[in-house]
Amino acid sequence: MSAQIDLPSYREQSDAVRARFQSIYQRPIKLEVQGLYKSFETKNGTIDALKDVSFNVHRREFISVIGPSGCGKSTLIRMLAGLDFASGGRFLLDGAEVQGPGADRGMVFQGYTLFPWLSVKRNVMFGLEVNGRSGSAVEQEALQWIELVGLKHVADAYPSQLSGGMKQRVAIARALANQPQILFMDEPFGALDAQTRSQMQAYLLQIWRNVDVTILFVTHDLDEAIYLSDRILVLKANPGEIQEFIEVPVPRPRRPEQFISPEFLATKQRLEALIHPKKEASTNDLPIVRMTATNDNVE
């Protein structure tokens, strides 16, 4: 098995990192998750997707959720967003128990969920209008959110005329237009190419700094989780349980060159050890079936 890799707590980090976490922990608790549980009935019996998940999120904190495939990352935030129901446990927003969806929570998905028949401006106005608002004030407010994500020049364009990254910026603007207290993001950049994904990460950090919102961000990309987050919630699978809650020691503001900093690399090494623990090599994992000539080696 791999050696244990322990990250020092924020109290043992630099003055800047220590001050940042002290500031975070002094803020009010925005979200309390208490014993959340989710199970599914199958023909082979009950499967526990999530079990006894409990944690707190502070106001304006950026938390990423990572873990191996099937650990319940997306199930967790779908329940918190009110798009799925828990089998047990509860969660509270500002101390009040929450059930079902609400304008106090926003959601951004991996897929492009814009309405193709509406312009960028009308897509962002949609949520405001659903909540009973209308008139020129709604249009002006939508334009403010579109300007925030840097797309005012395409406000009248349609989704088919936009790149993937631009579509996701519109989706973020639409989710933020209702001024949610928490924004849930389920692998929003997973379908983007590497260059666009890097740009979107930078855009998201800029947006987060300028908006009073708390973010829970699901990703399978360890670099992305470290680059964006204050803390990282690591889930393990079968059933999905909290394995560790990691304080990211990389100072803010974040910069691309930090990807090779000692703090960044140590955090990534710890995450790798948690999610992909090394096992003893076994020659019995796969049957030995040779489909090439014996002298045709590639290693």
Backbone as numpy.savetxt, mean C-alpha at the origin, in Angstrom:
# Nx Ny Nz CAx CAy CAz Cx Cy Cz
18.55 -22.77 7.95 17.71 -21.57 7.95 18.59 -20.32 7.95
18.02 -19.20 7.47 18.79 -17.96 7.41 19.00 -17.40 8.80
20.08 -16.66 8.96 20.36 -16.05 10.25 19.36 -14.93 10.53
19.07 -14.74 11.81 18.17 -13.66 12.21 18.83 -12.32 11.94
18.11 -11.42 11.29 18.62 -10.08 11.00 17.75 -9.09 11.73
18.28 -8.49 12.77 17.51 -7.57 13.59 17.85 -6.13 13.24
16.81 -5.33 13.04 17.01 -3.90 12.83 16.88 -3.19 14.17
17.78 -2.27 14.47 17.63 -1.50 15.71 16.37 -0.65 15.66
15.78 -0.41 16.81 14.58 0.42 16.86 14.95 1.87 16.56
13.93 2.68 16.36 14.17 4.08 16.01 14.98 4.79 17.09
14.87 4.33 18.35 15.59 4.98 19.45 17.11 4.86 19.29
17.53 3.88 18.50 18.96 3.65 18.30 19.45 4.22 16.97
18.59 4.92 16.26 18.94 5.47 14.96 19.46 6.90 15.10
19.65 7.55 13.96 20.15 8.92 13.95 19.14 9.87 14.62
19.61 11.04 14.95 18.74 12.02 15.60 17.52 12.34 14.73
17.73 12.44 13.39 16.62 12.78 12.49 15.57 11.68 12.47
16.01 10.42 12.40 15.07 9.30 12.39 14.36 9.20 13.73
15.09 9.36 14.82 14.50 9.29 16.15 13.44 10.37 16.34
13.75 11.57 15.89 12.80 12.68 16.02 11.55 12.43 15.18
11.73 11.84 13.99 10.58 11.58 13.12 9.61 10.59 13.77
10.14 9.51 14.33 9.25 8.52 14.94 8.65 9.02 16.24
9.38 9.81 16.98 8.80 10.41 18.18 7.61 11.29 17.81
7.77 12.02 16.69 6.67 12.86 16.21 5.47 12.01 15.78
5.73 10.90 15.07 4.65 10.03 14.61 3.87 9.46 15.79
4.58 8.95 16.80 3.92 8.28 17.92 3.22 9.24 18.86
3.51 10.54 18.72 2.80 11.54 19.52 1.50 11.98 18.86
1.32 11.62 17.58 0.09 12.01 16.90 -1.06 11.13 17.35
-2.30 11.61 17.16 -3.47 10.78 17.52 -3.50 9.50 16.69
-4.05 8.45 17.29 -4.25 7.20 16.56 -5.45 7.37 15.64
-5.22 7.20 14.35 -6.28 7.38 13.37 -7.10 6.10 13.20
-6.40 4.96 13.10 -7.05 3.68 12.83 -6.61 2.65 13.85
-7.58 1.97 14.47 -7.30 0.87 15.39 -7.91 -0.41 14.82
-7.07 -1.39 14.59 -7.52 -2.69 14.09 -7.40 -3.68 15.24
-8.51 -4.33 15.59 -8.55 -5.17 16.79 -9.03 -6.58 16.44
-8.10 -7.53 16.46 -8.44 -8.94 16.30 -9.18 -9.27 15.01
-8.81 -8.62 13.92 -9.53 -8.83 12.65 -9.29 -10.25 12.14
-10.37 -10.85 11.70 -10.33 -12.26 11.29 -11.17 -12.43 10.03
-10.68 -13.24 9.09 -11.43 -13.51 7.87 -11.23 -14.96 7.47
-12.34 -15.66 7.25 -12.28 -17.05 6.83 -13.19 -17.27 5.63
-12.88 -18.31 4.85 -13.67 -18.68 3.69 -14.05 -20.16 3.81
-15.25 -20.46 3.40 -15.70 -21.85 3.37 -15.44 -22.43 1.99
-14.77 -23.56 1.94 -14.51 -24.26 0.69 -14.99 -25.70 0.81
-14.95 -26.43 -0.28 -15.39 -27.83 -0.27 -14.48 -28.70 0.60
-13.27 -28.17 0.87 -12.32 -28.91 1.71 -12.31 -28.41 3.15
-13.26 -27.52 3.47 -13.34 -27.01 4.83 -13.11 -25.52 4.91
-12.88 -25.02 6.11 -12.70 -23.59 6.36 -11.23 -23.20 6.18
-11.02 -22.12 5.46 -9.68 -21.57 5.26 -9.60 -20.22 5.96
-8.62 -20.06 6.83 -8.40 -18.78 7.51 -7.50 -17.91 6.65
-8.08 -16.85 6.09 -7.30 -15.92 5.27 -6.52 -14.94 6.15
-7.15 -14.47 7.21 -6.51 -13.57 8.18 -6.91 -14.00 9.58
-5.98 -13.89 10.51 -6.26 -14.36 11.87 -5.64 -13.41 12.89
-6.49 -12.87 13.76 -6.05 -12.05 14.89 -5.09 -10.94 14.48
-5.50 -10.14 13.51 -4.68 -9.02 13.04 -5.04 -7.77 13.86
-4.07 -7.25 14.58 -4.28 -6.08 15.43 -3.12 -5.11 15.28
-3.42 -3.86 15.03 -2.37 -2.83 14.94 -3.03 -1.46 14.96
-2.22 -0.44 15.22 -2.67 0.95 15.21 -1.93 1.74 14.13
-2.62 2.72 13.57 -2.04 3.62 12.58 -2.24 5.04 13.07
-1.15 5.82 13.08 -1.23 7.20 13.55 -1.57 8.14 12.40
-2.11 9.29 12.76 -2.52 10.29 11.77 -1.33 10.66 10.88
-1.58 10.68 9.57 -0.64 11.07 8.52 0.54 10.10 8.40
0.38 8.92 8.92 1.43 7.91 8.77 1.29 7.23 7.41
2.41 6.79 6.88 2.42 6.03 5.62 2.88 4.62 5.97
1.98 3.65 5.84 2.27 2.27 6.19 2.09 1.40 4.96
3.08 0.56 4.68 2.97 -0.43 3.61 2.67 -1.79 4.23
1.92 -2.60 3.49 1.60 -3.97 3.89 2.22 -4.90 2.87
3.09 -5.79 3.33 3.74 -6.73 2.43 3.62 -8.14 3.01
3.99 -9.11 2.19 3.95 -10.51 2.62 3.92 -11.42 1.43
4.09 -12.72 1.65 4.09 -13.67 0.54 2.71 -13.76 -0.11
2.68 -14.29 -1.31 1.41 -14.46 -2.02 0.44 -15.29 -1.17
-0.80 -14.81 -1.08 -1.82 -15.53 -0.33 -1.87 -15.22 1.14
-1.14 -14.18 1.58 -1.14 -13.86 3.01 -2.31 -12.98 3.43
-3.08 -12.46 2.47 -4.27 -11.67 2.81 -4.07 -10.18 2.80
-3.03 -9.69 2.09 -2.77 -8.24 2.04 -3.98 -7.48 1.48
-4.42 -7.89 0.29 -5.54 -7.19 -0.35 -6.83 -7.40 0.42
-7.03 -8.60 0.97 -8.22 -8.86 1.78 -8.30 -7.92 2.97
-7.15 -7.68 3.59 -7.10 -6.80 4.76 -7.57 -5.39 4.42
-7.00 -4.78 3.39 -7.38 -3.39 3.14 -8.76 -3.28 2.49
-9.20 -4.34 1.80 -10.57 -4.32 1.29 -11.57 -4.30 2.45
-11.28 -5.04 3.51 -12.15 -5.01 4.69 -12.11 -3.65 5.36
-10.92 -3.07 5.48 -10.80 -1.76 6.13 -11.47 -0.67 5.30
-11.48 -0.85 3.97 -12.14 0.12 3.09 -13.65 -0.08 3.04
-14.13 -1.19 3.61 -15.56 -1.47 3.60 -16.04 -2.20 2.37
-15.11 -2.78 1.59 -15.49 -3.49 0.37 -15.64 -4.99 0.60
-15.30 -5.45 1.78 -15.46 -6.85 2.16 -15.77 -6.88 3.65
-16.35 -7.97 4.12 -16.75 -8.06 5.51 -15.83 -9.01 6.27
-15.51 -8.64 7.51 -14.68 -9.48 8.36 -15.53 -10.58 8.97
-14.88 -11.71 9.25 -15.56 -12.80 9.95 -15.54 -12.59 11.46
-14.66 -11.72 11.92 -14.56 -11.42 13.34 -13.64 -10.24 13.56
-13.65 -9.71 14.79 -12.85 -8.54 15.11 -13.54 -7.26 14.67
-12.85 -6.16 14.82 -13.42 -4.87 14.44 -12.30 -3.87 14.19
-12.66 -2.73 13.62 -11.70 -1.64 13.48 -12.41 -0.33 13.72
-11.65 0.62 14.24 -12.19 1.91 14.64 -11.44 3.04 13.94
-12.19 4.03 13.50 -11.63 5.22 12.89 -11.90 6.39 13.82
-10.85 7.01 14.31 -10.97 8.08 15.31 -11.81 7.63 16.50
-11.64 6.38 16.90 -12.31 5.86 18.09 -13.71 5.34 17.88
-14.26 5.49 16.68 -15.63 5.03 16.40 -15.58 3.79 15.52
-16.31 2.75 15.90 -16.31 1.51 15.12 -16.93 1.76 13.75
-16.34 1.14 12.73 -16.74 1.36 11.35 -17.21 0.06 10.74
-18.30 0.13 9.99 -18.80 -1.01 9.23 -19.26 -0.50 7.88
-18.80 -1.16 6.82 -19.20 -0.77 5.48 -18.37 0.38 4.93
-18.56 0.70 3.66 -17.79 1.78 3.02 -18.25 3.14 3.49
-17.41 4.15 3.25 -17.77 5.51 3.61 -16.83 6.50 2.97
-17.27 7.75 2.88 -16.46 8.80 2.26 -15.22 9.13 3.08
-15.17 8.64 4.34 -14.00 8.89 5.17 -12.81 8.01 4.79
-13.04 7.06 3.85 -11.97 6.19 3.36 -12.00 6.18 1.83
-10.81 6.31 1.23 -10.69 6.26 -0.22 -9.92 5.02 -0.63
-10.08 4.62 -1.91 -9.43 3.39 -2.38 -8.90 3.60 -3.79
-7.66 3.16 -4.02 -7.06 3.16 -5.34 -6.61 1.74 -5.64
-7.04 1.19 -6.77 -6.75 -0.19 -7.13 -5.59 -0.26 -8.11
-5.12 -1.48 -8.35 -4.06 -1.68 -9.34 -4.58 -1.42 -10.75
-5.78 -1.91 -11.05 -6.37 -1.70 -12.37 -6.85 -0.26 -12.53
-6.94 0.15 -13.77 -7.39 1.51 -14.06 -8.92 1.54 -13.97
-9.44 2.12 -12.91 -10.88 2.07 -12.63 -11.60 3.35 -13.04
-11.01 4.12 -13.93 -11.67 5.34 -14.40 -12.82 4.99 -15.33
-13.81 5.89 -15.38 -14.91 5.72 -16.33 -14.44 6.20 -17.70
-14.37 5.32 -18.69 -13.79 5.70 -19.99 -14.61 6.74 -20.75
-15.89 6.84 -20.44 -16.75 7.79 -21.16 -16.74 9.19 -20.52
-16.02 9.35 -19.42 -15.93 10.65 -18.76 -14.53 11.23 -18.92
-14.45 12.54 -19.01 -13.16 13.21 -19.08 -12.45 13.11 -17.73
-11.20 13.52 -17.70 -10.45 13.54 -16.45 -11.20 14.37 -15.40
-11.63 15.55 -15.80 -12.34 16.43 -14.87 -13.63 15.80 -14.37
-14.39 15.18 -15.27 -15.66 14.57 -14.87 -15.44 13.34 -13.99
-14.36 12.61 -14.24 -14.03 11.47 -13.37 -13.78 11.93 -11.95
-13.04 13.02 -11.79 -12.73 13.52 -10.46 -13.97 14.14 -9.81
-14.83 14.73 -10.61 -16.06 15.32 -10.08 -17.07 14.26 -9.65
-16.93 13.05 -10.17 -17.95 12.01 -9.97 -18.23 11.76 -8.49
-17.19 11.54 -7.69 -17.39 11.25 -6.28 -18.04 12.40 -5.54
-17.67 13.62 -5.89 -18.27 14.80 -5.26 -19.75 14.88 -5.58
-20.11 14.57 -6.82 -21.51 14.63 -7.23 -22.33 13.52 -6.59
-21.72 12.34 -6.43 -22.42 11.23 -5.77 -22.79 11.61 -4.34
-21.94 12.42 -3.72 -22.21 12.86 -2.35 -23.15 14.06 -2.28
-23.81 14.35 -3.41 -24.87 15.35 -3.40 -24.44 16.77 -3.73
-23.23 16.95 -4.17 -22.77 18.29 -4.48 -22.90 18.56 -5.97
-23.03 19.81 -6.33 -23.19 20.17 -7.74 -22.80 21.64 -7.92
-22.80 22.06 -9.19 -22.52 23.46 -9.49 -21.07 23.72 -9.83
-20.78 24.97 -10.09 -19.44 25.37 -10.53 -18.39 25.14 -9.45
-18.81 25.18 -8.18 -17.85 24.97 -7.09 -17.25 23.58 -7.15
-18.05 22.60 -7.57 -17.56 21.23 -7.68 -16.52 21.14 -8.78
-16.79 21.79 -9.89 -15.83 21.79 -11.00 -14.52 22.43 -10.59
-14.58 23.54 -9.88 -13.37 24.21 -9.44 -12.59 23.37 -8.44
-13.31 22.69 -7.56 -12.63 21.83 -6.59 -11.95 20.67 -7.29
-12.64 20.08 -8.28 -12.04 18.98 -9.04 -10.77 19.43 -9.74
-10.78 20.65 -10.30 -9.60 21.17 -10.98 -8.44 21.38 -10.02
-8.75 21.71 -8.77 -7.69 21.87 -7.77 -6.99 20.53 -7.51
-7.78 19.45 -7.41 -7.19 18.14 -7.18 -6.42 17.66 -8.41
-6.93 17.98 -9.58 -6.23 17.61 -10.81 -4.91 18.35 -10.91
-4.91 19.61 -10.50 -3.66 20.38 -10.50 -2.68 19.81 -9.48
-3.19 19.33 -8.34 -2.34 18.76 -7.31 -1.53 17.57 -7.83
-2.16 16.76 -8.71 -1.46 15.60 -9.27 -0.77 15.93 -10.59
-0.71 17.22 -10.94 0.06 17.66 -12.10 -0.58 17.38 -13.45
-1.91 17.34 -13.52 -2.57 16.97 -14.78 -3.59 18.00 -15.25
-3.43 19.24 -14.82 -4.40 20.26 -15.22 -4.42 20.44 -16.73
-3.30 20.18 -17.38 -3.22 20.38 -18.83 -4.00 19.32 -19.61
-4.43 18.24 -18.95 -5.23 17.20 -19.63 -6.59 17.04 -18.95
-7.08 18.07 -18.30 -8.33 17.98 -17.56 -9.51 17.59 -18.44
-9.46 17.95 -19.73 -10.57 17.65 -20.63 -10.31 16.41 -21.50
-9.19 15.74 -21.27 -8.89 14.53 -22.03 -9.66 13.35 -21.45
-9.69 12.25 -22.20 -10.37 11.03 -21.77 -9.33 9.97 -21.41
-9.70 9.00 -20.57 -8.72 7.99 -20.13 -7.97 7.31 -21.26
-8.62 7.08 -22.39 -7.95 6.40 -23.50 -6.80 7.23 -24.07
-6.78 8.52 -23.76 -5.74 9.41 -24.27 -4.57 9.56 -23.28
-4.64 8.85 -22.15 -3.64 9.01 -21.10 -2.73 7.79 -21.00
-1.53 8.00 -20.48 -0.63 6.88 -20.19 -1.09 6.20 -18.89
-0.49 5.04 -18.60 -0.86 4.32 -17.40 -0.61 5.13 -16.14
0.54 5.79 -16.06 0.85 6.59 -14.89 -0.10 7.76 -14.72
-0.50 8.39 -15.83 -1.44 9.51 -15.76 -2.81 9.02 -15.28
-3.22 7.85 -15.75 -4.50 7.29 -15.30 -4.51 7.09 -13.79
-3.40 6.58 -13.25 -3.36 6.36 -11.82 -3.31 7.66 -11.04
-2.71 8.69 -11.61 -2.75 9.99 -10.94 -4.18 10.54 -10.91
-4.94 10.31 -11.98 -6.34 10.72 -11.97 -7.11 9.93 -10.91
-6.83 8.62 -10.82 -7.50 7.78 -9.82 -7.19 8.27 -8.40
-5.95 8.69 -8.18 -5.58 9.22 -6.86 -6.32 10.53 -6.60
-6.38 11.41 -7.61 -7.10 12.68 -7.45 -8.57 12.43 -7.15
-9.18 11.46 -7.86 -10.59 11.14 -7.63 -10.81 10.62 -6.22
-9.89 9.77 -5.74 -10.03 9.23 -4.38 -9.86 10.31 -3.33
-8.96 11.28 -3.59 -8.69 12.33 -2.61 -9.73 13.45 -2.64
-10.49 13.55 -3.73 -11.43 14.66 -3.88 -12.47 14.67 -2.76
-12.84 13.50 -2.24 -13.80 13.44 -1.13 -13.13 13.68 0.22
-11.83 14.00 0.18 -11.05 14.30 1.38 -11.18 13.19 2.43
-10.83 11.96 2.06 -10.89 10.86 3.02 -9.83 11.03 4.10
-10.08 10.44 5.25 -9.09 10.48 6.32 -7.99 9.44 6.09
-8.37 8.34 5.43 -7.40 7.29 5.11 -7.55 6.92 3.64
-6.41 6.78 2.97 -6.38 6.34 1.59 -5.77 4.94 1.54
-6.53 3.97 1.04 -6.05 2.61 0.86 -5.62 2.43 -0.60
-4.45 1.84 -0.80 -3.92 1.66 -2.15 -3.48 0.21 -2.31
-4.11 -0.50 -3.24 -3.85 -1.93 -3.43 -2.98 -2.14 -4.66
-1.65 -2.18 -4.45 -0.68 -2.35 -5.52 -0.98 -1.41 -6.70
-1.12 -0.12 -6.45 -1.55 0.81 -7.50 -0.56 0.96 -8.65
0.71 0.64 -8.42 1.72 0.82 -9.46 2.20 -0.51 -10.03
1.53 -1.58 -9.67 1.98 -2.91 -10.07 1.96 -3.16 -11.56
1.09 -2.47 -12.29 0.97 -2.71 -13.73 1.83 -1.75 -14.57
2.59 -0.90 -13.90 3.38 0.11 -14.61 4.78 -0.39 -14.90
5.40 0.16 -15.95 6.79 -0.18 -16.23 7.68 0.45 -15.16
8.92 -0.01 -15.08 9.81 0.39 -13.99 10.03 1.90 -13.92
10.22 2.55 -15.07 10.48 3.99 -15.07 9.25 4.77 -14.60
8.08 4.40 -15.12 6.85 5.09 -14.72 6.55 4.83 -13.25
6.82 3.62 -12.80 6.58 3.27 -11.40 7.43 4.15 -10.48
8.69 4.34 -10.84 9.57 5.20 -10.05 9.04 6.63 -10.00
8.56 7.13 -11.14 7.99 8.47 -11.18 6.75 8.57 -10.29
5.91 7.54 -10.34 4.68 7.56 -9.55 4.97 7.51 -8.05
6.01 6.81 -7.66 6.39 6.79 -6.25 6.77 8.19 -5.79
7.53 8.90 -6.62 7.93 10.27 -6.28 6.70 11.19 -6.24
5.80 11.03 -7.21 4.57 11.83 -7.22 3.75 11.58 -5.95
3.63 10.30 -5.56 2.81 9.97 -4.39 3.38 10.59 -3.12
4.69 10.59 -2.96 5.28 11.21 -1.79 5.03 12.72 -1.78
5.09 13.36 -2.96 4.79 14.78 -3.04 3.34 15.06 -2.66
2.43 14.24 -3.17 1.01 14.42 -2.87 0.76 14.22 -1.39
1.34 13.17 -0.83 1.14 12.85 0.59 1.62 13.99 1.49
2.74 14.62 1.12 3.25 15.73 1.92 2.30 16.92 1.92
1.50 17.07 0.86 0.64 18.25 0.70 -0.82 18.02 1.05
-1.17 16.79 1.46 -2.57 16.48 1.77 -2.63 15.85 3.16
-3.63 16.25 3.94 -3.81 15.68 5.27 -4.51 14.32 5.14
-3.71 13.29 4.87 -4.28 11.97 4.67 -3.30 10.93 5.20
-3.85 9.84 5.73 -3.09 8.69 6.19 -3.16 7.63 5.10
-2.06 6.93 4.83 -2.03 5.99 3.71 -1.65 4.59 4.17
-2.45 3.59 3.73 -2.11 2.18 3.84 -1.94 1.65 2.43
-0.76 1.12 2.17 -0.31 0.84 0.80 0.10 -0.62 0.70
-0.59 -1.41 -0.12 -0.23 -2.81 -0.34 0.72 -2.91 -1.52
1.81 -3.65 -1.33 2.76 -3.85 -2.42 3.47 -5.18 -2.22
3.99 -5.72 -3.31 4.85 -6.90 -3.21 6.31 -6.52 -3.45
6.55 -5.23 -3.73 7.88 -4.74 -4.07 8.55 -4.21 -2.80
9.62 -4.87 -2.36 10.27 -4.49 -1.11 10.91 -3.11 -1.20
11.56 -2.80 -2.32 12.16 -1.48 -2.50 11.10 -0.39 -2.39
9.95 -0.62 -3.02 8.87 0.36 -2.99 8.37 0.57 -1.57
8.20 -0.52 -0.83 7.72 -0.42 0.54 8.67 0.40 1.41
9.96 0.15 1.27 10.95 0.86 2.09 11.01 2.34 1.68
11.00 2.59 0.38 11.13 3.95 -0.13 9.97 4.85 0.30
8.78 4.28 0.38 7.60 5.09 0.64 7.25 5.22 2.12
7.54 4.20 2.92 6.85 4.03 4.20 7.56 4.61 5.41
6.73 4.91 6.43 7.24 5.13 7.78 7.45 3.78 8.47
6.43 2.92 8.37 6.53 1.57 8.93 6.01 0.56 7.90
6.45 -0.69 8.06 6.04 -1.75 7.14 5.44 -2.89 7.96
4.20 -3.24 7.63 3.51 -4.35 8.27 3.77 -5.61 7.44
4.41 -6.59 8.05 4.76 -7.82 7.35 3.80 -8.92 7.79
3.07 -9.49 6.83 2.16 -10.59 7.10 2.79 -11.91 6.69
2.46 -12.97 7.40 2.83 -14.31 6.98 1.56 -15.04 6.55
1.72 -16.07 5.75 0.57 -16.75 5.15 0.21 -18.03 5.92
-1.03 -18.46 5.65 -1.55 -19.77 6.12 -1.50 -19.98 7.63
-2.28 -19.23 8.40 -3.14 -18.12 7.99 -2.38 -16.80 7.97
-3.04 -15.77 7.45 -2.43 -14.45 7.42 -2.39 -13.84 8.82
-1.21 -13.70 9.34 -1.01 -13.12 10.68 0.13 -12.11 10.60
0.15 -11.20 11.57 1.24 -10.22 11.61 2.52 -10.93 12.04
3.52 -10.82 11.20 4.82 -11.41 11.51 5.74 -10.40 12.18
5.70 -9.17 11.68 6.54 -8.12 12.27 6.05 -6.76 11.78
6.29 -5.74 12.59 5.99 -4.36 12.22 7.32 -3.61 12.26
7.82 -3.22 11.09 9.17 -2.68 10.98 9.15 -1.16 10.84
9.92 -0.49 11.68 10.13 0.95 11.55 11.23 1.19 10.52
10.93 1.93 9.47 11.90 2.16 8.40 12.90 3.23 8.84
14.19 2.87 8.95 15.18 3.82 9.47 15.75 4.77 8.43
15.22 4.75 7.21 15.74 5.61 6.15 15.20 7.03 6.36
16.08 8.04 6.47 15.62 9.40 6.74 14.72 9.95 5.63
13.84 10.85 5.99 13.06 11.64 5.03 13.65 13.04 4.97
13.49 13.73 3.80 12.79 13.29 2.59 13.56 12.20 1.85
12.80 11.31 1.19 13.40 10.18 0.51 13.92 10.60 -0.86
15.05 9.97 -1.24 15.67 10.26 -2.54 16.10 8.95 -3.17
16.11 8.85 -4.50 16.48 7.60 -5.17 17.84 7.06 -4.76
18.80 7.96 -4.46 20.14 7.48 -4.10 20.14 6.72 -2.77
19.07 6.84 -1.99 19.00 6.11 -0.72 18.79 4.61 -0.91
18.47 4.19 -2.14 18.28 2.76 -2.40 19.54 1.95 -2.10
20.70 2.61 -2.09 21.95 1.89 -1.82 22.56 2.31 -0.49
21.79 3.00 0.34 22.29 3.40 1.65 22.30 2.20 2.60
23.17 2.20 3.62 23.21 1.08 4.56 21.87 0.82 5.24
21.14 1.90 5.60 19.84 1.72 6.26 18.84 1.04 5.34
18.84 1.44 4.08 17.91 0.86 3.12 18.23 -0.62 2.90
19.50 -0.92 2.68 19.89 -2.29 2.38 19.66 -3.21 3.59
19.90 -2.70 4.80 19.66 -3.51 5.99 18.17 -3.81 6.16
17.32 -2.82 5.86 15.88 -3.04 5.96 15.42 -4.06 4.92
15.94 -3.94 3.72 15.56 -4.90 2.67 16.02 -6.31 3.03
17.20 -6.42 3.59 17.70 -7.74 3.99 16.80 -8.35 5.06
16.34 -7.53 5.98 15.43 -8.04 7.03 14.11 -8.49 6.42
13.57 -7.72 5.49 12.31 -8.10 4.84 12.48 -9.39 4.05
13.58 -9.51 3.34 13.85 -10.74 2.57 13.89 -11.94 3.51
14.53 -11.79 4.66 14.63 -12.90 5.61 13.26 -13.30 6.15
12.37 -12.32 6.29 11.02 -12.62 6.80 10.14 -13.28 5.75
10.20 -12.77 4.52 9.27 -13.22 3.49 9.78 -14.44 2.74
11.11 -14.48 2.53 11.69 -15.59 1.77 12.80 -16.26 2.58
12.45 -16.91 3.68 13.49 -17.56 4.48 14.17 -18.67 3.70
15.50 -18.75 3.84 16.24 -19.78 3.13 16.02 -21.14 3.79
15.85 -22.15 2.98 15.66 -23.50 3.47 16.82 -24.37 3.02
16.97 -25.46 3.71 18.01 -26.40 3.32 17.72 -26.91 1.91
18.74 -26.93 1.07 18.56 -27.41 -0.30 18.14 -28.86 -0.29
17.19 -29.20 -1.15 16.70 -30.57 -1.23 16.72 -31.03 -2.68
17.23 -32.23 -2.89 17.26 -32.78 -4.25 15.96 -33.46 -4.60
15.01 -33.46 -3.65 13.76 -34.18 -3.88 12.60 -33.23 -4.18
12.90 -31.92 -4.36 11.83 -30.97 -4.61 11.13 -31.26 -5.94
11.89 -31.59 -6.98 11.34 -31.86 -8.30 11.91 -33.17 -8.82
11.12 -33.88 -9.60 11.68 -35.09 -10.22 12.75 -34.69 -11.24
13.76 -35.52 -11.36 14.84 -35.25 -12.30 14.45 -35.81 -13.66
14.06 -34.90 -14.56 13.68 -35.28 -15.91 14.56 -34.50 -16.87
15.45 -35.17 -17.57 16.39 -34.51 -18.47 15.80 -34.44 -19.86
15.63 -33.18 -20.38 15.04 -32.98 -21.70 16.08 -32.53 -22.73
17.36 -32.55 -22.35 18.43 -32.16 -23.27 19.51 -33.24 -23.26
20.43 -33.14 -24.19 21.55 -34.08 -24.21 22.40 -33.90 -22.97
22.99 -34.97 -22.46 23.73 -34.94 -21.21 24.94 -34.03 -21.24
25.47 -33.79 -22.44 26.64 -32.91 -22.52 26.26 -31.47 -22.87
24.98 -31.15 -22.85 24.49 -29.81 -23.21 24.16 -29.07 -21.91
25.18 -28.53 -21.24 25.01 -27.89 -19.94 24.99 -26.37 -20.09
24.22 -25.72 -19.26 24.15 -24.25 -19.25 24.71 -23.69 -17.95
25.13 -24.54 -17.03 25.67 -24.08 -15.75 27.07 -24.66 -15.54
